[in-house]
Amino acid sequence: MESTQGSTLSTNVAGLVEGSSARREFYYLDSLPIYAKEFIAGGTAGAFAKTAVAPLERVKILLQTRTEGYRSLGVSQSLKKLLQQEGFVGFYKGNGASVLRIVPYAALHFMTYERYRSWILDNYSPLGTGPIVDLLAGSVAGGTAVLCTYPLDLARTKLAYQVVDRTPESSIRCSRPQPAYNGIKHVFQAVYREGGARALYRGVGPTLVGILPYAGLKFYIYEELKTHVPEEHQKSIMMRLSCGALAGLFGQTFTYPLDVVRRQMQVENLQQGNARYRSTLDGLSVIVREQGCRQLFAGLSINYIKIVPSVAIGFTAYDLMKAWLGIPPRQKEKTVSSAT
């Protein structure tokens, strides 16, 4: 039904602009292979979700990396101080790199999840069509997307970590140093000069360790929750938002300390004492010993505030884009429909 609705929508809109370029574009979209449509749907969903929570993401990074002036502040105080120091544009500092990363990341994540899931169903039928398949496909898809887009995440973190005080008082004191990086390209050039290609993947270890269970749990919980929703509410946007929010909430809680280690590893060369952490486990132990257990969950409250709309918007936008592009329902959805 979802596929039929998407195709009908495309046909109706195209009919309104008979002979126009818009109609040709709809025909072109209809002719794309399924994996290309999944790629487009995933990238669009990621861009919407990331931009919606960019201010909260900036503050979370400042709290995670113990940036001077923000260590003891709460979420609302940090947002207020950031607005005073850098203005409204400060909320979106590093968001360019974030969107550049999240579009291919989300596109690859959703697309490879669908491809891995289909491959598992075709080759390992004893696993059935239940949650184990979603867990495995989501985990491997998350790892694939991270490896392909990690340097952009590194650039986003380094840009967001820098705080430039633009208040009148700061221009008189001149006490705050100039930013080390002035754009994505500059980050890549500087990091490459410092440590070569390997430096562009600094912190990828905890990222992979964290993303494998997080991505799997996120897809598993989302798809599992949807199966318990009555048929008449399956297409409800509020249902999708609620399931997506819960999926992100549970998945992020289990893996958050690894995200803290990753952020601190990414900004080490901007702090005194480079390369403090030799590995993910070493990073966890050093943070607990030197900064306390609470630091492993620094920014978690704001992450809860951020993750609810972020994952919810992402999953909802993805489902709506799939319907609009006319992507057929998954095998699991067909099984559930026939059973009901």
Long-range contacts (C-beta under 8 A, 24 or more apart in sequence): 1-329, 2-235, 2-322, 2-323, 2-327, 2-328, 2-329, 2-333, 3-323, 3-326, 3-327, 3-328, 3-329, 5-323, 6-322, 6-323, 6-324, 6-325, 6-326, 6-327, 7-326, 9-323, 9-324, 10-324, 10-325, 10-326, 29-325, 30-326, 32-325, 34-114, 34-327, 34-328, 35-111, 35-114, 35-115, 37-322, 37-325, 37-326, 37-327, 38-110, 38-111, 38-114, 38-115, 38-322, 38-327, 39-107, 39-108, 39-110, 39-111, 40-107, 40-321, 40-325, 41-110, 41-317, 41-318, 41-321, 41-322, 41-325, 41-327, 42-106, 42-107, 42-108, 42-109, 42-110, 42-111, 42-318, 43-103, 43-104, 43-106, 43-107, 44-317, 44-318, 44-321, 45-106, 45-110, 45-313, 45-314, 45-315, 45-316, 45-317, 45-318, 45-321, 46-102, 46-103, 46-105, 46-106, 46-107, 46-109, 46-314, 47-99, 47-102, 47-103, 47-106, 48-313, 48-314, 48-317, 49-102, 49-106, 49-309, 49-310, 49-311, 49-313, 49-314, 49-317, 50-95, 50-98, 50-99, 50-102, 50-106, 50-310, 51-95, 51-99, 52-309, 52-310, 52-313, 53-306, 53-309, 53-310, 54-91, 54-92, 54-95, 54-98, 55-79, 55-82, 55-91, 55-92, 56-302, 56-305, 56-306, 57-95, 57-98, 57-160, 57-306, 58-82, 58-90, 58-91, 58-92, 58-93, 58-94, 58-95, 58-160, 59-299, 59-302, 60-299, 60-302, 60-303, 60-306, 61-94, 61-157, 61-160, 61-161, 61-263, 61-299, 62-160, 62-161, 62-163, 63-298, 63-299, 63-302, 64-259, 64-260, 64-263, 64-264, 64-298, 64-299, 65-157, 65-161, 65-263, 65-264, 65-267, 66-264, 66-291, 66-295, 66-298, 67-161, 67-163, 68-163, 69-163, 70-163, 75-301, 75-302, 75-305, 82-163, 84-167, 85-163, 85-164, 85-165, 85-166, 85-167, 85-170, 86-163, 86-164, 86-165, 86-166, 87-166, 93-159, 93-160, 93-162, 94-155, 94-156, 94-157, 94-159, 94-160, 95-156, 96-184, 97-152, 97-155, 97-156, 97-159, 97-184, 97-187, 98-152, 98-156, 98-160, 100-152, 100-184, 101-149, 101-152, 101-153, 101-155, 101-156, 104-145, 104-148, 104-149, 104-152, 105-145, 105-146, 105-148, 105-149, 105-152, 105-153, 106-145, 106-314, 108-141, 108-144, 108-145, 108-148, 108-149, 109-141, 109-142, 109-144, 109-145, 109-215, 110-141, 110-318, 112-140, 112-141, 112-144, 112-145, 113-137, 113-138, 113-141, 113-215, 113-219, 114-330, 116-140, 116-141, 117-330, 118-331, 121-331, 129-331, 129-332, 129-335, 130-332, 131-220, 131-223, 131-224, 133-332, 134-216, 134-219, 134-220, 134-223, 134-224, 134-332, 135-216, 135-217, 135-219, 135-220, 136-216, 137-216, 137-219, 138-215, 138-216, 138-217, 138-218, 138-219, 138-220, 139-211, 139-212, 139-213, 139-215, 139-216, 140-212, 141-215, 141-219, 142-211, 142-212, 142-214, 142-215, 142-216, 143-208, 143-211, 143-212, 143-215, 145-211, 145-215, 146-204, 146-207, 146-208, 146-211, 147-204, 147-208, 150-200, 150-201, 150-204, 150-207, 151-188, 151-200, 151-201, 152-184, 153-207, 153-266, 154-187, 154-191, 154-200, 154-201, 154-202, 154-203, 154-266, 155-181, 155-184, 155-187, 155-188, 155-191, 157-263, 157-266, 157-267, 158-187, 158-191, 158-266, 158-267, 158-270, 159-183, 159-184, 159-187, 161-266, 161-267, 161-270, 162-270, 180-270, 194-269, 202-265, 202-266, 202-268, 203-261, 203-262, 203-263, 203-265, 203-266, 205-279, 205-280, 206-258, 206-259, 206-261, 206-262, 206-265, 206-280, 206-283, 207-258, 207-262, 209-258, 209-280, 210-255, 210-258, 210-259, 210-262, 211-255, 213-251, 213-254, 213-255, 214-251, 214-252, 214-254, 214-255, 215-251, 217-247, 217-250, 217-251, 217-254, 218-247, 218-248, 218-251, 218-311, 219-247, 221-246, 221-247, 221-250, 221-251, 222-247, 222-315, 223-332, 227-336, 231-340, 237-316, 237-320, 240-312, 240-315, 240-316, 240-319, 241-312, 241-313, 241-316, 242-312, 243-315, 244-311, 244-312, 244-313, 244-314, 244-315, 244-316, 245-307, 245-308, 245-309, 245-311, 245-312, 247-311, 247-315, 248-307, 248-308, 248-310, 248-311, 248-312, 249-304, 249-307, 249-308, 249-311, 251-311, 252-303, 252-304, 252-307, 253-300, 256-296, 256-297, 256-300, 256-303, 257-284, 257-296, 257-297, 258-284, 260-287, 260-295, 260-296, 260-297, 260-298, 260-299, 261-287
